[in-house]
Amino acid sequence: MADEAAIIARVLASPLEVDAAAWNALLARQSHPTPFLRHEYLAALHESGSATPRTGWAPRFMTLWQGDELAAACPLYLKSHSYGEYVFDWAWASAYEQHGVPYYPKAVVAVPFTPVPGTRLLARDGEARALLVRAVQQWCEQEGVSSAHVLFASDDDVQACTRQGLMLRHTVQFHWKNDGYNDFDHFLASLTQDKRKKIRQERRRVADAGVTFRWAQGVDISAADWDFFYRCYERTYLEHGNPPYLTRDFFRRMQQHLPEAWLLFIAERGGQPIASSLIAISALPASAG
């Protein structure tokens, strides 16, 4: 890598200020890329009004440049609250308040509203990743930010952060992995008899109720399907006493600019949709940009 003095840090007030092709090309080189860090996803969060200063997510994207080359970058947000992170640090905020110390604003390196593990620190190599962590630390000190949090990071990100002296916070997630199952019956065979029986009973009840399922992927997901999914999404949040984080315009932008990342399941009864589930597909396109 060239001399460190040749690396220039630029803090951007919008993901739209960085070239999409350069960002996605850097993402494609990472050990744990996901669609959630693609430029299209982050830009849609911003342009749809989902993650903006008005909603408490002020973009301060950190980028490192060597000439015209994007050497490293990360989605950095200045937060005035802790909503939408799926990491619960209310006890920390309360402790700060009790001691008369402001906890907000704080900085988060994260994908808003997306608790999916993956790369958060984009870098062309390990040295650039270390410089990126250092740049975030220095910016936080200059801005007087209480703390910086790198959320749901990859192993490479965690190692880079710990080497720079950041503390680790451990959380638990439950992930299902396909261990080479040939079909659903093969998966059931891996379970205990009681679990197999329970799953089969539940599936039978659904079938007896006249519920059927269909799926659509990518460009085959129609605007009507997206509309129905959003009604389900919005109602789920409202029933729990909260407005939805993501706007309908966000999903419209997903349909337009990142359709290949989505698989939609819709449950129907009597020919009418009654429920839906949206699945992200982690494989990135062969050509980034």
C-alpha atoms as a printed R data frame, in Angstrom:
    type eleno elety resid chain resno       x       y       z
1   ATOM     1    CA   MET     A     1   0.000   0.000   0.000
2   ATOM     2    CA   ALA     A     2   1.227   3.512  -0.726
3   ATOM     3    CA   ASP     A     3   2.402   5.913   1.915
4   ATOM     4    CA   GLU     A     4  -0.315   6.669   4.468
5   ATOM     5    CA   ALA     A     5  -0.033  10.411   3.729
6   ATOM     6    CA   ALA     A     6  -1.380   9.709   0.238
7   ATOM     7    CA   ILE     A     7  -4.682   8.494   1.703
8   ATOM     8    CA   ILE     A     8  -7.292  11.252   1.983
9   ATOM     9    CA   ALA     A     9 -10.380  10.922   4.208
10  ATOM    10    CA   ARG     A    10 -13.656  12.472   3.079
11  ATOM    11    CA   VAL     A    11 -16.856  12.490   5.126
12  ATOM    12    CA   LEU     A    12 -19.958  12.532   2.950
13  ATOM    13    CA   ALA     A    13 -23.389  13.803   3.951
14  ATOM    14    CA   SER     A    14 -25.201  11.371   1.659
15  ATOM    15    CA   PRO     A    15 -24.553   7.971   0.087
16  ATOM    16    CA   LEU     A    16 -25.377   9.657  -3.226
17  ATOM    17    CA   GLU     A    17 -22.075  11.550  -3.023
18  ATOM    18    CA   VAL     A    18 -20.039   8.392  -3.646
19  ATOM    19    CA   ASP     A    19 -19.970   6.693  -7.037
20  ATOM    20    CA   ALA     A    20 -22.187   3.603  -7.026
21  ATOM    21    CA   ALA     A    21 -19.875   1.544  -9.232
22  ATOM    22    CA   ALA     A    22 -16.839   2.271  -7.045
23  ATOM    23    CA   TRP     A    23 -18.768   1.425  -3.859
24  ATOM    24    CA   ASN     A    24 -20.182  -1.845  -5.221
25  ATOM    25    CA   ALA     A    25 -16.822  -2.891  -6.676
26  ATOM    26    CA   LEU     A    26 -15.242  -2.471  -3.257
27  ATOM    27    CA   LEU     A    27 -18.086  -4.414  -1.637
28  ATOM    28    CA   ALA     A    28 -17.637  -7.307  -4.066
29  ATOM    29    CA   ARG     A    29 -14.051  -7.753  -2.804
30  ATOM    30    CA   GLN     A    30 -15.085  -8.298   0.823
31  ATOM    31    CA   SER     A    31 -15.229 -11.619   2.689
32  ATOM    32    CA   HIS     A    32 -18.884 -11.242   3.741
33  ATOM    33    CA   PRO     A    33 -20.792  -9.050   1.270
34  ATOM    34    CA   THR     A    34 -24.585  -8.786   1.461
35  ATOM    35    CA   PRO     A    35 -27.178  -6.950  -0.653
36  ATOM    36    CA   PHE     A    36 -27.814  -4.673   2.330
37  ATOM    37    CA   LEU     A    37 -24.531  -2.859   1.822
38  ATOM    38    CA   ARG     A    38 -24.955  -2.354  -1.900
39  ATOM    39    CA   HIS     A    39 -25.120   1.260  -2.969
40  ATOM    40    CA   GLU     A    40 -28.660   0.773  -4.299
41  ATOM    41    CA   TYR     A    41 -29.895  -0.324  -0.869
42  ATOM    42    CA   LEU     A    42 -28.241   2.500   1.060
43  ATOM    43    CA   ALA     A    43 -29.282   5.099  -1.520
44  ATOM    44    CA   ALA     A    44 -32.889   3.884  -1.350
45  ATOM    45    CA   LEU     A    45 -32.881   4.261   2.435
46  ATOM    46    CA   HIS     A    46 -31.786   7.859   1.970
47  ATOM    47    CA   GLU     A    47 -33.889   8.877  -1.028
48  ATOM    48    CA   SER     A    48 -37.074   7.301   0.345
49  ATOM    49    CA   GLY     A    49 -36.792   9.289   3.578
50  ATOM    50    CA   SER     A    50 -36.362   6.128   5.657
51  ATOM    51    CA   ALA     A    51 -32.866   6.865   7.007
52  ATOM    52    CA   THR     A    52 -32.313  10.626   6.997
53  ATOM    53    CA   PRO     A    53 -31.581  13.354   9.556
54  ATOM    54    CA   ARG     A    54 -35.355  13.813   9.930
55  ATOM    55    CA   THR     A    55 -35.702  10.230  11.205
56  ATOM    56    CA   GLY     A    56 -32.607  10.476  13.400
57  ATOM    57    CA   TRP     A    57 -30.131   8.941  10.940
58  ATOM    58    CA   ALA     A    58 -27.755  11.664   9.744
59  ATOM    59    CA   PRO     A    59 -25.378  10.209   7.102
60  ATOM    60    CA   ARG     A    60 -21.691  10.852   7.615
61  ATOM    61    CA   PHE     A    61 -20.255   8.237   5.282
62  ATOM    62    CA   MET     A    62 -16.524   7.829   5.846
63  ATOM    63    CA   THR     A    63 -14.487   7.315   2.683
64  ATOM    64    CA   LEU     A    64 -10.737   6.961   2.117
65  ATOM    65    CA   TRP     A    65  -9.297   7.873  -1.253
66  ATOM    66    CA   GLN     A    66  -5.945   7.388  -2.926
67  ATOM    67    CA   GLY     A    67  -6.149   9.631  -5.913
68  ATOM    68    CA   ASP     A    68  -9.344   8.665  -7.712
69  ATOM    69    CA   GLU     A    69  -9.438   5.182  -6.161
70  ATOM    70    CA   LEU     A    70 -11.861   4.426  -3.338
71  ATOM    71    CA   ALA     A    71  -9.577   2.574  -0.941
72  ATOM    72    CA   ALA     A    72 -12.026   2.120   1.955
73  ATOM    73    CA   ALA     A    73 -15.483   3.231   3.030
74  ATOM    74    CA   CYS     A    74 -18.241   2.578   5.539
75  ATOM    75    CA   PRO     A    75 -21.841   3.672   6.146
76  ATOM    76    CA   LEU     A    76 -21.503   5.985   9.142
77  ATOM    77    CA   TYR     A    77 -24.513   7.641  10.766
78  ATOM    78    CA   LEU     A    78 -24.829  10.207  13.535
79  ATOM    79    CA   LYS     A    79 -27.715   9.065  15.738
80  ATOM    80    CA   SER     A    80 -29.973  11.085  18.047
81  ATOM    81    CA   HIS     A    81 -31.673   7.935  19.402
82  ATOM    82    CA   SER     A    82 -31.191   4.167  19.476
83  ATOM    83    CA   TYR     A    83 -34.206   3.054  17.442
84  ATOM    84    CA   GLY     A    84 -33.832   0.940  14.331
85  ATOM    85    CA   GLU     A    85 -30.496  -0.603  15.307
86  ATOM    86    CA   TYR     A    86 -31.739  -3.867  16.881
87  ATOM    87    CA   VAL     A    87 -29.017  -3.472  19.494
88  ATOM    88    CA   PHE     A    88 -30.352  -2.451  22.875
89  ATOM    89    CA   ASP     A    89 -28.093   0.073  24.578
90  ATOM    90    CA   TRP     A    90 -30.764   1.890  26.591
91  ATOM    91    CA   ALA     A    91 -28.939   0.976  29.819
92  ATOM    92    CA   TRP     A    92 -25.837   2.772  28.562
93  ATOM    93    CA   ALA     A    93 -27.870   5.842  27.637
94  ATOM    94    CA   SER     A    94 -29.490   5.800  31.078
95  ATOM    95    CA   ALA     A    95 -26.119   5.495  32.815
96  ATOM    96    CA   TYR     A    96 -24.788   8.469  30.857
97  ATOM    97    CA   GLU     A    97 -27.867  10.497  31.804
98  ATOM    98    CA   GLN     A    98 -27.563   9.615  35.490
99  ATOM    99    CA   HIS     A    99 -23.999  10.928  35.483
100 ATOM   100    CA   GLY     A   100 -24.910  14.095  33.594
101 ATOM   101    CA   VAL     A   101 -23.067  13.064  30.449
102 ATOM   102    CA   PRO     A   102 -24.776  13.248  27.036
103 ATOM   103    CA   TYR     A   103 -24.987   9.900  25.246
104 ATOM   104    CA   TYR     A   104 -26.466  11.336  22.060
105 ATOM   105    CA   PRO     A   105 -25.364  12.021  19.461
106 ATOM   106    CA   LYS     A   106 -23.520   8.770  18.976
107 ATOM   107    CA   ALA     A   107 -22.004   7.282  15.822
108 ATOM   108    CA   VAL     A   108 -22.963   3.943  14.308
109 ATOM   109    CA   VAL     A   109 -21.333   2.053  11.463
110 ATOM   110    CA   ALA     A   110 -24.368   0.069  10.441
111 ATOM   111    CA   VAL     A   111 -27.071  -0.610   7.889
112 ATOM   112    CA   PRO     A   112 -30.225   1.077   9.220
113 ATOM   113    CA   PHE     A   113 -33.047  -1.250  10.261
114 ATOM   114    CA   THR     A   114 -31.073  -4.315   9.131
115 ATOM   115    CA   PRO     A   115 -29.691  -6.651  11.830
116 ATOM   116    CA   VAL     A   116 -28.036  -8.967   9.311
117 ATOM   117    CA   PRO     A   117 -24.340  -9.814   9.865
118 ATOM   118    CA   GLY     A   118 -21.971  -8.882   7.088
119 ATOM   119    CA   THR     A   119 -19.161  -6.590   6.043
120 ATOM   120    CA   ARG     A   120 -19.495  -3.058   7.398
121 ATOM   121    CA   LEU     A   121 -15.958  -1.796   6.734
122 ATOM   122    CA   LEU     A   122 -15.261  -1.877   3.010
123 ATOM   123    CA   ALA     A   123 -11.541  -1.914   2.261
124 ATOM   124    CA   ARG     A   124  -9.211  -3.004  -0.501
125 ATOM   125    CA   ASP     A   125  -6.907  -4.699   2.041
126 ATOM   126    CA   GLY     A   126  -6.258  -5.086   5.769
127 ATOM   127    CA   GLU     A   127  -4.140  -1.954   6.008
128 ATOM   128    CA   ALA     A   128  -6.862   0.167   4.434
129 ATOM   129    CA   ARG     A   129  -9.404  -1.318   6.847
130 ATOM   130    CA   ALA     A   130  -7.216  -0.351   9.810
131 ATOM   131    CA   LEU     A   131  -6.894   3.191   8.435
132 ATOM   132    CA   LEU     A   132 -10.672   3.340   8.051
133 ATOM   133    CA   VAL     A   133 -11.249   2.400  11.697
134 ATOM   134    CA   ARG     A   134  -8.714   5.010  12.747
135 ATOM   135    CA   ALA     A   135 -10.389   7.661  10.590
136 ATOM   136    CA   VAL     A   136 -13.772   6.936  12.207
137 ATOM   137    CA   GLN     A   137 -12.196   7.172  15.675
138 ATOM   138    CA   GLN     A   138 -10.516  10.492  14.873
139 ATOM   139    CA   TRP     A   139 -13.702  11.938  13.405
140 ATOM   140    CA   CYS     A   140 -15.690  10.949  16.491
141 ATOM   141    CA   GLU     A   141 -13.115  12.643  18.727
142 ATOM   142    CA   GLN     A   142 -13.184  15.809  16.631
143 ATOM   143    CA   GLU     A   143 -16.992  15.925  16.638
144 ATOM   144    CA   GLY     A   144 -17.281  15.219  20.358
145 ATOM   145    CA   VAL     A   145 -19.387  12.120  19.766
146 ATOM   146    CA   SER     A   146 -19.958  10.011  22.880
147 ATOM   147    CA   SER     A   147 -19.175   6.680  21.243
148 ATOM   148    CA   ALA     A   148 -18.895   4.743  17.993
149 ATOM   149    CA   HIS     A   149 -20.622   1.397  17.400
150 ATOM   150    CA   VAL     A   150 -19.910  -1.057  14.577
151 ATOM   151    CA   LEU     A   151 -23.034  -3.230  14.402
152 ATOM   152    CA   PHE     A   152 -23.416  -6.790  13.048
153 ATOM   153    CA   ALA     A   153 -19.926  -6.740  11.589
154 ATOM   154    CA   SER     A   154 -17.976  -9.442   9.759
155 ATOM   155    CA   ASP     A   155 -15.045 -11.280  11.334
156 ATOM   156    CA   ASP     A   156 -12.603  -9.110   9.363
157 ATOM   157    CA   ASP     A   157 -14.293  -5.991  10.706
158 ATOM   158    CA   VAL     A   158 -14.219  -7.257  14.289
159 ATOM   159    CA   GLN     A   159 -10.523  -8.078  14.063
160 ATOM   160    CA   ALA     A   160  -9.714  -4.640  12.646
161 ATOM   161    CA   CYS     A   161 -11.686  -2.931  15.418
162 ATOM   162    CA   THR     A   162 -10.157  -4.933  18.267
163 ATOM   163    CA   ARG     A   163  -6.666  -4.202  16.943
164 ATOM   164    CA   GLN     A   164  -7.512  -0.505  17.216
165 ATOM   165    CA   GLY     A   165  -8.588  -0.928  20.841
166 ATOM   166    CA   LEU     A   166 -12.375  -1.031  20.445
167 ATOM   167    CA   MET     A   167 -14.338  -3.081  22.979
168 ATOM   168    CA   LEU     A   168 -16.315  -6.155  21.951
169 ATOM   169    CA   ARG     A   169 -20.022  -6.477  22.706
170 ATOM   170    CA   HIS     A   170 -21.462  -9.976  22.423
171 ATOM   171    CA   THR     A   171 -24.993 -10.663  21.220
172 ATOM   172    CA   VAL     A   172 -26.861 -13.794  20.188
173 ATOM   173    CA   GLN     A   173 -28.708 -14.542  16.964
174 ATOM   174    CA   PHE     A   174 -30.273 -17.800  15.826
175 ATOM   175    CA   HIS     A   175 -29.490 -18.803  12.238
176 ATOM   176    CA   TRP     A   176 -30.832 -21.753  10.264
177 ATOM   177    CA   LYS     A   177 -28.324 -23.320   7.876
178 ATOM   178    CA   ASN     A   178 -28.936 -25.770   5.091
179 ATOM   179    CA   ASP     A   179 -26.613 -28.672   5.843
180 ATOM   180    CA   GLY     A   180 -27.004 -30.154   2.390
181 ATOM   181    CA   TYR     A   181 -30.611 -31.291   2.739
182 ATOM   182    CA   ASN     A   182 -32.019 -32.839  -0.441
183 ATOM   183    CA   ASP     A   183 -35.578 -31.776   0.369
184 ATOM   184    CA   PHE     A   184 -37.849 -30.899   3.301
185 ATOM   185    CA   ASP     A   185 -38.283 -34.523   4.347
186 ATOM   186    CA   HIS     A   186 -34.505 -34.867   4.516
187 ATOM   187    CA   PHE     A   187 -34.446 -31.877   6.882
188 ATOM   188    CA   LEU     A   188 -37.232 -33.384   9.019
189 ATOM   189    CA   ALA     A   189 -35.270 -36.614   9.287
190 ATOM   190    CA   SER     A   190 -32.506 -34.693  11.095
191 ATOM   191    CA   LEU     A   191 -34.898 -33.722  13.905
192 ATOM   192    CA   THR     A   192 -36.199 -35.656  16.879
193 ATOM   193    CA   GLN     A   193 -39.481 -37.523  16.491
194 ATOM   194    CA   ASP     A   194 -41.391 -35.005  18.632
195 ATOM   195    CA   LYS     A   195 -40.206 -32.056  16.536
196 ATOM   196    CA   ARG     A   196 -41.007 -33.859  13.287
197 ATOM   197    CA   LYS     A   197 -44.496 -34.624  14.549
198 ATOM   198    CA   LYS     A   198 -45.136 -31.041  15.630
199 ATOM   199    CA   ILE     A   199 -43.981 -29.555  12.309
200 ATOM   200    CA   ARG     A   200 -46.088 -31.975  10.302
201 ATOM   201    CA   GLN     A   201 -49.144 -31.210  12.434
202 ATOM   202    CA   GLU     A   202 -48.688 -27.470  11.952
203 ATOM   203    CA   ARG     A   203 -48.282 -27.857   8.183
204 ATOM   204    CA   ARG     A   204 -51.367 -30.074   8.047
205 ATOM   205    CA   ARG     A   205 -53.450 -27.468   9.880
206 ATOM   206    CA   VAL     A   206 -52.386 -24.824   7.382
207 ATOM   207    CA   ALA     A   207 -53.314 -27.070   4.445
208 ATOM   208    CA   ASP     A   208 -56.653 -28.031   6.061
209 ATOM   209    CA   ALA     A   209 -57.448 -24.319   6.423
210 ATOM   210    CA   GLY     A   210 -57.224 -23.979   2.655
211 ATOM   211    CA   VAL     A   211 -54.049 -21.901   2.672
212 ATOM   212    CA   THR     A   212 -51.770 -22.186  -0.341
213 ATOM   213    CA   PHE     A   213 -48.500 -20.489  -1.172
214 ATOM   214    CA   ARG     A   214 -46.883 -18.940  -4.203
215 ATOM   215    CA   TRP     A   215 -43.588 -17.205  -4.696
216 ATOM   216    CA   ALA     A   216 -42.029 -14.682  -7.032
217 ATOM   217    CA   GLN     A   217 -38.438 -13.606  -7.449
218 ATOM   218    CA   GLY     A   218 -36.715 -10.518  -8.832
219 ATOM   219    CA   VAL     A   219 -38.475  -8.793 -11.690
220 ATOM   220    CA   ASP     A   220 -41.339 -11.304 -11.443
221 ATOM   221    CA   ILE     A   221 -42.508  -9.643  -8.202
222 ATOM   222    CA   SER     A   222 -45.325  -7.416  -9.416
223 ATOM   223    CA   ALA     A   223 -46.167  -3.942  -8.131
224 ATOM   224    CA   ALA     A   224 -49.382  -5.405  -6.690
225 ATOM   225    CA   ASP     A   225 -47.342  -8.009  -4.782
226 ATOM   226    CA   TRP     A   226 -45.062  -5.283  -3.427
227 ATOM   227    CA   ASP     A   227 -48.132  -3.263  -2.394
228 ATOM   228    CA   PHE     A   228 -49.585  -6.238  -0.533
229 ATOM   229    CA   PHE     A   229 -46.292  -6.983   1.177
230 ATOM   230    CA   TYR     A   230 -46.046  -3.393   2.365
231 ATOM   231    CA   ARG     A   231 -49.557  -3.546   3.823
232 ATOM   232    CA   CYS     A   232 -48.476  -6.611   5.806
233 ATOM   233    CA   TYR     A   233 -45.217  -4.946   6.857
234 ATOM   234    CA   GLU     A   234 -46.941  -1.732   7.920
235 ATOM   235    CA   ARG     A   235 -49.710  -3.525   9.825
236 ATOM   236    CA   THR     A   236 -47.203  -5.679  11.725
237 ATOM   237    CA   TYR     A   237 -45.427  -2.579  13.035
238 ATOM   238    CA   LEU     A   238 -48.647  -0.714  13.822
239 ATOM   239    CA   GLU     A   239 -50.020  -3.669  15.770
240 ATOM   240    CA   HIS     A   240 -46.918  -3.449  17.972
241 ATOM   241    CA   GLY     A   241 -47.490   0.254  18.556
242 ATOM   242    CA   ASN     A   242 -44.836   1.624  16.219
243 ATOM   243    CA   PRO     A   243 -44.846   3.193  12.763
244 ATOM   244    CA   PRO     A   244 -42.868   1.219  10.153
245 ATOM   245    CA   TYR     A   245 -39.239   2.191   9.697
246 ATOM   246    CA   LEU     A   246 -39.241   1.744   5.925
247 ATOM   247    CA   THR     A   247 -41.490   3.657   3.559
248 ATOM   248    CA   ARG     A   248 -43.408   2.263   0.615
249 ATOM   249    CA   ASP     A   249 -41.116   4.311  -1.621
250 ATOM   250    CA   PHE     A   250 -38.126   2.360  -0.284
251 ATOM   251    CA   PHE     A   251 -39.573  -0.916  -1.560
252 ATOM   252    CA   ARG     A   252 -40.512   0.744  -4.843
253 ATOM   253    CA   ARG     A   253 -36.859   1.604  -5.256
254 ATOM   254    CA   MET     A   254 -35.902  -1.992  -4.456
255 ATOM   255    CA   GLN     A   255 -38.224  -3.134  -7.238
256 ATOM   256    CA   GLN     A   256 -36.628  -0.662  -9.648
257 ATOM   257    CA   HIS     A   257 -32.953  -0.760  -8.721
258 ATOM   258    CA   LEU     A   258 -32.223  -4.020  -6.849
259 ATOM   259    CA   PRO     A   259 -34.884  -6.574  -7.879
260 ATOM   260    CA   GLU     A   260 -32.441  -9.492  -8.089
261 ATOM   261    CA   ALA     A   261 -31.925  -9.418  -4.310
262 ATOM   262    CA   TRP     A   262 -35.504 -10.350  -3.358
263 ATOM   263    CA   LEU     A   263 -37.703 -13.429  -3.074
264 ATOM   264    CA   LEU     A   264 -41.317 -12.945  -1.994
265 ATOM   265    CA   PHE     A   265 -43.641 -15.612  -0.589
266 ATOM   266    CA   ILE     A   266 -47.385 -14.934  -0.446
267 ATOM   267    CA   ALA     A   267 -49.947 -17.059   1.407
268 ATOM   268    CA   GLU     A   268 -53.423 -17.167  -0.126
269 ATOM   269    CA   ARG     A   269 -56.814 -18.501   0.862
270 ATOM   270    CA   GLY     A   270 -59.761 -18.550  -1.496
271 ATOM   271    CA   GLY     A   271 -57.670 -16.786  -4.098
272 ATOM   272    CA   GLN     A   272 -56.989 -13.824  -1.802
273 ATOM   273    CA   PRO     A   273 -53.572 -12.963  -0.307
274 ATOM   274    CA   ILE     A   274 -53.533 -13.147   3.501
275 ATOM   275    CA   ALA     A   275 -49.835 -13.047   4.492
276 ATOM   276    CA   SER     A   276 -46.395 -12.553   3.002
277 ATOM   277    CA   SER     A   277 -42.700 -12.949   3.705
278 ATOM   278    CA   LEU     A   278 -39.835 -11.149   1.962
279 ATOM   279    CA   ILE     A   279 -36.467 -12.903   1.746
280 ATOM   280    CA   ALA     A   280 -33.175 -11.288   0.741
281 ATOM   281    CA   ILE     A   281 -30.834 -13.293  -1.452
282 ATOM   282    CA   SER     A   282 -27.237 -12.783  -0.430
283 ATOM   283    CA   ALA     A   283 -25.457 -13.656  -3.681
284 ATOM   284    CA   LEU     A   284 -24.123 -10.567  -5.389
285 ATOM   285    CA   PRO     A   285 -24.243 -10.138  -9.165
286 ATOM   286    CA   ALA     A   286 -21.122 -11.311 -10.982
287 ATOM   287    CA   SER     A   287 -20.496  -7.770 -12.217
288 ATOM   288    CA   ALA     A   288 -20.567  -5.167  -9.455
289 ATOM   289    CA   GLY     A   289 -21.633  -1.667 -10.206
